[in-house]
Amino acid sequence: MTTAQTPRVHERRRAFVEQLDQLARDLISDDAWRVQQARRVFAELRRSLGDRGYAPEATGLLFDFDPPREEERIWLAVAGLFALHPQISGDRSRLGAALARLERQRPGGTAHKRLRQLLAADANALPQHLRSTIRLLAAHEIPVDFRALLEDLVVLLNPRHTEDDGRDVRWQWARDFHRHARKNAETDNDDDTSQEDDE
């Protein structure tokens, strides 16, 4: 891919995720037809995560945004992950930071365990670990930045990228997790100190 093509690809990725956002908003529309359409597309996207067969609604959505051929399955995987956790609004976090928010809600290792699995997974195992992680974050209503996730997975799952590129993404996930976990701990300590001062 040439340097001139790169900004256009980033723009198409952004537009693709914005369309997923629109489908999520359609789920709460007053228009019953829009709700039905969005449900059907999301159901098909969820099925596409475990089935490599042809999925007309899913692939139609995908090809409307003309992904580079080597990224097609990656975009479809991200759309399937989004369908597990369609978000209307919220303070969306990159994956590592979202797991740090989970750690704050459920201290004791679940988030750490998920992070370790994601960091250690190769390209074949990573999609399965992402599915379980996104389901867990959805269950706790922690929004995820799917645009950032798409950019990350284009690196991690695309054989054209180097191992160093993939290592950088994993380092970013780990850095975000530990930075946000540390901030959360400092905030909690400040709250404890305030309570002690009040007594």
Wavefront OBJ file of the C-alpha trace (Angstrom):
o trace
v 0.000 0.000 0.000
v 1.402 3.400 -0.931
v 1.619 6.354 1.425
v -1.041 8.152 -0.632
v -3.461 5.241 -0.152
v -3.021 5.012 3.622
v -5.136 8.051 4.656
v -7.969 6.858 2.409
v -7.897 3.413 4.022
v -8.006 4.955 7.515
v -10.972 7.050 6.415
v -12.791 3.954 5.119
v -12.122 2.135 8.385
v -13.503 5.096 10.321
v -16.617 5.253 8.115
v -17.153 1.505 8.516
v -17.143 1.739 12.315
v -19.424 4.782 12.147
v -21.891 2.650 10.170
v -21.765 0.041 12.940
v -22.503 2.847 15.411
v -25.499 3.863 13.294
v -26.810 0.295 13.333
v -26.522 0.307 17.129
v -28.571 3.527 17.243
v -31.112 1.903 14.920
v -31.724 -0.732 17.599
v -33.487 1.914 19.698
v -35.187 3.706 16.809
v -38.902 4.500 16.801
v -38.975 3.028 13.302
v -39.799 -0.681 13.677
v -38.361 -1.484 10.240
v -34.967 0.046 11.166
v -34.952 -1.907 14.420
v -35.709 -5.144 12.586
v -33.019 -4.485 9.966
v -30.391 -3.701 12.596
v -31.260 -6.830 14.585
v -30.984 -8.973 11.472
v -27.595 -7.535 10.506
v -26.212 -7.888 14.016
v -27.479 -11.479 14.267
v -25.723 -12.329 11.023
v -22.531 -10.568 12.121
v -22.517 -12.585 15.357
v -22.958 -15.811 13.385
v -20.117 -14.810 11.080
v -17.690 -15.009 14.009
v -17.896 -18.779 14.049
v -18.912 -19.508 10.480
v -16.818 -18.775 7.417
v -19.785 -19.311 5.108
v -21.306 -16.564 3.006
v -23.281 -14.059 5.054
v -25.119 -11.680 2.670
v -26.004 -8.909 5.151
v -22.582 -8.999 6.770
v -20.596 -9.002 3.557
v -22.898 -6.393 1.999
v -22.168 -4.054 4.887
v -18.463 -4.795 4.566
v -18.112 -4.243 0.830
v -20.008 -0.952 0.923
v -16.792 0.482 2.409
v -14.347 -1.163 0.005
v -11.825 -2.653 2.460
v -8.399 -3.655 1.143
v -8.588 -7.318 0.208
v -6.089 -8.404 2.872
v -8.216 -6.643 5.532
v -11.652 -7.979 4.575
v -11.801 -10.779 7.139
v -10.377 -8.481 9.800
v -13.104 -5.884 9.232
v -15.724 -8.623 9.315
v -14.286 -9.971 12.584
v -14.448 -6.513 14.166
v -18.038 -6.096 12.988
v -18.878 -9.454 14.580
v -17.243 -8.355 17.833
v -19.210 -5.094 17.699
v -22.402 -7.125 17.254
v -21.629 -8.843 20.569
v -21.445 -5.433 22.246
v -23.407 -2.824 20.221
v -22.968 0.513 21.938
v -25.249 3.502 21.710
v -23.033 5.859 23.660
v -20.524 5.939 26.452
v -16.929 6.778 27.203
v -15.277 4.281 24.896
v -11.877 2.947 25.842
v -9.124 1.171 23.998
v -9.004 -2.505 24.867
v -6.371 -2.292 27.603
v -8.099 0.639 29.303
v -11.481 -1.131 29.067
v -9.983 -4.123 30.867
v -8.624 -1.756 33.538
v -12.179 -0.475 34.046
v -13.303 -4.085 34.430
v -10.576 -4.628 37.032
v -11.925 -1.695 38.986
v -15.450 -3.131 38.881
v -14.325 -6.687 39.631
v -10.979 -6.672 41.445
v -9.280 -9.988 41.774
v -7.788 -11.141 38.528
v -10.431 -11.673 35.819
v -9.239 -8.654 33.846
v -5.572 -9.536 34.406
v -6.231 -13.063 33.171
v -7.956 -11.789 30.017
v -5.119 -9.375 29.325
v -2.500 -12.116 29.689
v -4.426 -14.341 27.283
v -4.698 -11.557 24.709
v -1.025 -10.660 24.977
v 0.093 -14.276 24.586
v -2.315 -15.302 21.813
v -1.082 -15.839 18.282
v -3.097 -14.801 15.217
v -5.032 -18.099 15.217
v -6.048 -17.951 18.894
v -6.563 -14.198 19.219
v -10.088 -14.022 17.687
v -11.449 -16.541 20.204
v -9.897 -14.669 23.142
v -11.288 -11.410 21.798
v -14.785 -12.888 21.573
v -14.770 -13.947 25.214
v -13.228 -10.631 26.294
v -15.780 -8.512 24.414
v -18.641 -10.611 25.838
v -17.254 -10.038 29.329
v -16.938 -6.278 28.785
v -20.477 -6.205 27.338
v -21.821 -8.012 30.408
v -20.361 -5.232 32.561
v -21.451 -2.455 30.174
v -17.912 -1.223 29.554
v -17.760 0.518 26.159
v -14.943 -0.350 23.757
v -13.326 1.828 21.104
v -13.944 -0.398 18.086
v -12.273 1.990 15.682
v -9.031 1.622 17.651
v -9.597 -2.127 17.857
v -9.927 -2.335 14.070
v -6.644 -0.459 13.622
v -4.971 -2.795 16.151
v -6.266 -5.966 14.515
v -5.223 -4.806 11.059
v -1.699 -4.999 12.494
v -2.082 -8.174 14.566
v -3.993 -10.286 12.048
v -2.532 -9.055 8.769
v 0.468 -11.165 7.670
v 1.936 -8.149 5.878
v 2.789 -6.565 9.211
v 5.944 -7.483 11.118
v 6.273 -9.129 14.501
v 7.629 -5.817 15.816
v 4.423 -4.076 14.691
v 2.358 -6.659 16.553
v 4.528 -6.311 19.633
v 3.897 -2.556 19.625
v 0.123 -3.124 19.677
v 0.375 -5.607 22.537
v 2.623 -3.225 24.467
v -0.013 -0.509 23.978
v -2.738 -2.762 25.391
v -0.565 -3.597 28.394
v 0.475 0.041 28.869
v -3.145 1.241 28.740
v -4.219 -1.419 31.225
v -1.533 -0.676 33.791
v -1.731 3.099 33.378
v -5.498 3.144 33.902
v -5.368 0.566 36.687
v -2.789 2.728 38.471
v -4.939 5.846 38.040
v -7.927 3.966 39.420
v -5.917 2.814 42.435
v -4.666 6.357 43.087
v -8.243 7.696 42.876
v -9.436 5.031 45.303
v -6.603 5.902 47.709
v -7.493 9.592 47.508
v -11.109 8.710 48.311
v -9.989 6.642 51.317
v -7.832 9.523 52.564
v -10.746 11.953 52.228
v -12.956 9.628 54.254
v -10.321 9.355 56.968
v -9.978 13.145 57.108
v -13.739 13.483 57.482
v -13.854 11.162 60.490
l 1 2 3 4 5 6 7 8 9 10 11 12 13 14 15 16 17 18 19 20 21 22 23 24 25 26 27 28 29 30 31 32 33 34 35 36 37 38 39 40 41 42 43 44 45 46 47 48 49 50 51 52 53 54 55 56 57 58 59 60 61 62 63 64 65 66 67 68 69 70 71 72 73 74 75 76 77 78 79 80 81 82 83 84 85 86 87 88 89 90 91 92 93 94 95 96 97 98 99 100 101 102 103 104 105 106 107 108 109 110 111 112 113 114 115 116 117 118 119 120 121 122 123 124 125 126 127 128 129 130 131 132 133 134 135 136 137 138 139 140 141 142 143 144 145 146 147 148 149 150 151 152 153 154 155 156 157 158 159 160 161 162 163 164 165 166 167 168 169 170 171 172 173 174 175 176 177 178 179 180 181 182 183 184 185 186 187 188 189 190 191 192 193 194 195 196 197 198 199
